[in-house]
Amino acid sequence: MERIELVAHRRQVAKRLAKQLRSEGWVPGVMYGYDVGSVPLKFEALNLARTLNEAGASQLIYLRIDDTSVAHPVLAREIQRDIFSGAPTHVDFLAVSMTEKITAEVVINLVGEPVPVTQGEGILLQGINSLEIECLPGDLIPSLEVDISDLDFDVSIFVSDLDLPEGITILSDPQEMVAQVTYEQLEIAEELEEEEEGLFVEESAQVEVIGKGKEADEEALEEA
């Protein structure tokens, strides 16, 4: 797996500086955790967005500060995004030790297509779409592929059925459902029932909802 790197620069922490940074094409953030304390940083917006899209929340990023030779292994732990564009507006990176286990969320990708679905007789239902795991940072996987090609009616895949590489411990509930195939007619009947219930509520309820817009205080998003 190719190593993912990102360059950051130290920044000053002061009121209203975050807004100025963003207007200049930077994204404020912080690195904290193993052997680093708390370091206020800024990132070039486009490079940060590309890196986060590539790494997600379960791949290591090697962070270089001010082009130094030291690269800190980190994970993206909290990403604040613009409500309209989805672009990152602030990011927290957790520095980790390569010899200490961590917890992470891994995305579940379903691959293949069950025969009942291809024949138009069944509908695929996906339960959880991510898995909580524990492992050393070097053992992290970007995602987990689950083959559902052989899935049939009355057969479900649960967390307890999943196979992960050695060194990774699953923390999610073993009884959580990952995928199953249900009969198409049953699904349609349930949808019709939900629609009828919705119409009944709409006709009988007389509720006036008054909403007031509230402007978010951008500076409040900054860490103390």
C-alpha positions in Angstrom: 0.0 0.0 0.0 1.4 3.4 -1.0 2.3 5.7 1.9 0.1 8.8 2.2 1.9 12.0 3.1 0.6 15.5 3.9 2.5 18.7 4.6 1.3 21.1 7.3 2.5 24.4 8.7 2.4 25.8 12.2 -0.1 28.5 12.9 -0.9 31.1 15.5 -4.0 30.7 17.6 -5.9 34.0 18.0 -9.5 35.2 17.6 -10.7 35.7 14.0 -7.5 34.3 12.5 -9.3 31.1 11.4 -11.6 33.1 9.1 -8.7 34.9 7.6 -6.8 31.6 7.0 -9.8 30.1 5.2 -10.1 33.2 3.0 -6.5 32.7 1.9 -7.0 29.1 1.0 -5.9 27.4 4.2 -7.7 25.1 6.6 -6.9 25.3 10.3 -6.4 22.2 12.3 -4.6 20.6 15.2 -2.4 17.5 15.8 -2.5 15.9 19.3 -1.7 12.6 20.9 1.3 10.4 21.2 4.5 12.3 22.0 3.4 15.6 20.4 1.1 17.4 22.9 -1.2 19.7 21.0 0.1 21.5 17.9 -2.0 24.1 16.0 -1.6 23.7 12.3 -2.8 24.9 8.9 -3.1 23.0 5.7 -3.4 23.9 2.0 -7.1 23.4 1.3 -6.9 21.4 -1.9 -4.1 19.1 -0.7 -5.9 18.5 2.5 -9.2 17.6 0.8 -7.5 15.2 -1.6 -5.6 13.5 1.3 -8.7 13.1 3.4 -10.6 11.6 0.5 -7.8 9.1 -0.1 -7.2 8.1 3.5 -10.6 8.3 5.0 -10.7 7.6 8.8 -8.9 4.2 8.8 -5.6 4.8 6.9 -2.5 6.3 8.3 -1.3 9.7 7.1 2.3 10.7 7.5 2.3 14.4 8.5 5.3 16.6 7.9 5.3 20.0 9.6 7.0 22.8 7.8 8.8 20.4 5.4 10.9 18.8 8.2 12.3 15.3 7.8 10.2 14.0 10.7 6.9 12.4 9.6 4.3 11.8 12.3 1.9 8.9 11.7 -1.6 10.3 12.3 -5.3 9.4 11.8 -8.0 11.9 10.9 -10.2 11.9 14.0 -12.6 14.8 13.6 -13.4 16.7 10.4 -15.6 19.7 10.3 -17.0 20.5 6.9 -18.8 23.4 5.2 -22.6 22.7 5.3 -23.0 23.6 1.6 -19.8 22.5 -0.2 -18.7 19.7 2.1 -15.1 21.1 2.0 -13.1 20.6 5.3 -13.1 23.7 7.5 -11.2 22.2 10.4 -9.5 18.9 11.1 -8.1 17.1 14.2 -5.3 14.6 13.6 -4.4 12.0 16.2 -0.7 11.1 16.4 -0.2 7.4 17.1 2.5 5.1 18.3 3.3 2.3 15.8 3.7 -0.1 18.8 0.4 0.7 20.6 -3.0 -0.6 19.5 -5.7 1.8 18.4 -9.4 1.7 17.5 -10.7 2.7 14.1 -13.8 2.5 11.9 -13.5 0.5 8.7 -16.0 0.8 5.8 -17.7 -2.4 4.7 -18.0 -2.8 0.9 -20.4 -5.5 -0.4 -19.1 -7.2 -3.6 -21.0 -9.5 -5.9 -24.7 -9.8 -6.4 -26.9 -12.6 -5.0 -28.8 -14.8 -7.5 -32.3 -13.8 -6.1 -31.4 -10.2 -6.7 -30.2 -10.7 -10.3 -33.4 -12.7 -11.1 -35.6 -9.9 -9.7 -37.0 -12.1 -7.0 -35.3 -10.5 -4.0 -34.0 -7.3 -2.6 -30.6 -6.8 -0.9 -30.6 -5.2 2.5 -27.4 -3.9 4.0 -27.2 -3.5 7.8 -24.2 -1.8 9.2 -21.8 -0.2 6.7 -18.8 0.1 8.9 -16.9 -1.9 11.5 -15.1 -0.9 14.7 -11.8 -2.6 15.0 -8.7 -2.6 17.2 -5.2 -3.2 16.0 -1.7 -1.8 15.6 -1.6 1.2 13.3 0.5 -0.7 10.8 -2.2 -3.4 10.5 -5.0 -1.0 9.5 -6.9 -1.8 6.4 -8.6 0.8 4.2 -11.9 -1.1 3.9 -13.4 -4.6 4.3 -14.8 -6.4 1.2 -17.6 -8.9 1.9 -18.6 -11.3 -0.8 -22.4 -11.6 -1.0 -22.5 -13.6 -4.3 -23.8 -16.8 -2.5 -26.3 -15.0 -0.3 -29.8 -16.5 -0.6 -33.2 -16.1 1.0 -33.3 -16.9 4.8 -29.5 -16.5 5.0 -27.9 -13.5 6.6 -24.3 -12.4 7.1 -23.5 -11.1 10.6 -20.4 -9.5 12.1 -19.5 -12.8 13.6 -19.2 -14.3 10.1 -16.6 -11.9 8.9 -12.9 -12.8 8.4 -10.3 -10.2 9.0 -6.5 -10.3 8.7 -4.5 -11.5 11.6 -3.8 -8.9 14.2 -7.2 -7.2 13.9 -9.8 -7.6 16.6 -13.5 -6.8 15.9 -15.1 -4.6 18.5 -18.6 -4.3 16.9 -21.5 -6.4 18.2 -21.1 -9.9 16.7 -24.9 -10.1 16.2 -25.1 -7.0 14.0 -26.5 -7.8 10.6 -24.2 -7.0 7.6 -26.4 -8.2 4.7 -29.4 -10.3 3.8 -31.8 -10.9 1.0 -35.5 -10.4 1.5 -38.5 -11.2 -0.8 -39.4 -8.4 -3.1 -43.1 -8.7 -2.5 -42.6 -8.4 1.2 -40.5 -5.3 0.7 -43.2 -3.7 -1.5 -45.9 -4.5 1.0 -44.0 -2.8 3.8 -43.4 0.3 1.7 -47.1 0.6 0.9 -48.0 0.2 4.6 -45.5 3.0 5.5 -47.0 5.3 2.8 -50.5 4.7 4.1 -49.4 5.5 7.6 -47.7 8.7 6.4 -50.9 9.8 4.6 -53.0 9.2 7.7 -50.6 11.3 9.9 -50.5 14.1 7.3 -54.3 14.3 7.1 -54.9 14.1 10.8 -52.1 16.3 12.2 -52.4 20.0 12.4 -49.0 21.2 13.6 -47.4 24.4 12.8 -43.6 24.3 12.9 -41.9 27.6 13.3 -38.2 27.6 12.5 -35.7 30.3 13.1 -32.4 30.3 11.3 -29.3 30.5 13.4 -26.0 31.6 12.1 -23.1 29.3 13.2 -20.3 31.1 15.0 -17.3 29.9 13.1 -14.8 30.9 15.7 -16.6 28.6 18.2 -15.5 25.7 16.1 -11.9 26.4 17.0 -10.4 24.3 19.7 -9.7 26.1 23.0 
